[in-house]
Amino acid sequence: MTVDGISLLLDIGPGALVRLVRSGDAPGGVDDIHTVLLTHLHPDHTGDLVALLFALHSPLPASDAPLRLFGPPGLQRLLGQLGAIYGSWLVPRKRALEVTEVQPGDELPIGDGGALARPFAVDHPRTACRNCNWAGASPMRRAAAWSSPATPATARPCARPPGTATCCSSNARPPTNGTCPGT
């Protein structure tokens, strides 16, 4: 997804990078990823985080633009634990890694056009609708709430702030008629 000229990757579950490149939305590979929003730190939402950081360690990416990584409390700790396992293999060579832990109610500017992402709290029980905890809006009232279904076949519309559209994470197919597939 692109917002105000900034490419966003919502959740980065297993296979997300391959699907992103295959989709044609990232012809430059990891050079085309500017911002990653993580809804929560379960493996089905962070599984390709190691692959992304490892790819950024390669000398091949040309971009020197920082990679912005936003996620819930515990993100820094997770990255520290991964660093303890993989060492310098997860340190980008050319790009700075800007990591921000966010809380419900924070406002995160996405691009220069005024777009914002706003995390909001959602209960994530095993049987409920999938976690929906990012909303974004610009001053022009463009808005979206993102859900994170692990399996498109079981995805259902999520509770979202009034007046927002629904988009699914990288773990699912694109939304149809404002709801996640399979509804």
Secondary structure by P-SEA (a helix, b strand, c coil): cccccbbbbcccccaaaaaaaaacccccccccccbbbbcccccccccaaaaaaaaaaccccccccbbbbbbccaaaaaaaaaaaacccccccccbbbbbbbbcccbbbbccccbbbbbbbbbbbcccccccccbbbbccccbbbbbbbbccccccccccccccbbbbbccccccccccccccc
